[in-house]
Amino acid sequence: MRELSTAIDHLAIEDPSEIPRAQLAEQLIELHWQMARLQAQIARRTAVRIF
């Protein structure tokens, strides 16, 4: 969870116009995967299962 918070904070302080598009895309993809991992952890801890 700390990784996700750090990634969000990092993206929030950057000016997207100053970031090369490839790097921005890479950061957004990493953020997406961190969010997916967090959702999976929450699901496991709350016994929610997707069928």
N, C-alpha and C positions, 0 to 999 in steps of 0.2 A: 504494500500500500504506500509505503514511503517513496518507492521508486515512481509510482504514478503521480504522487503529489509533487515530487521534484520535477518530473517531466512537464507537468502542467505549468508549474511556476516558471520554469525555464522558457517555455514557449510564450508565456504571458508577458515577459519583460522584453522579448525580442521584437524588433520591428520587422515584420515579414518581408517588407520590400527590400531589406538589406541582406536577406538570406538567399543564397543561390537556390534556384527552384529544386534541384536534385536533393540538396541538403534538407530543405523544407519538407519535401515529400518523404524523405527518410525519417525525419523526426515525427511526422504525422502517422506514418505506418507504425513506428515503434510505440507511439502513444496509443494507437488503436490496439495493438497486441497487449500492452500493459493493462488497458481497460478490460479486454477480454479475459485475461488471467485473473483480474480482480473479480469479475463477475463469476467466473468458475469457482473461485475460492468462497465467495459469498454463498453460491448455490450449494457447495459441499457442506458448509457450516450450518446452513439452514435446512438441509435435507430436501432442497428443491431439485427436482430432476426433470429434464426435458426428454420427452419420449417422442 
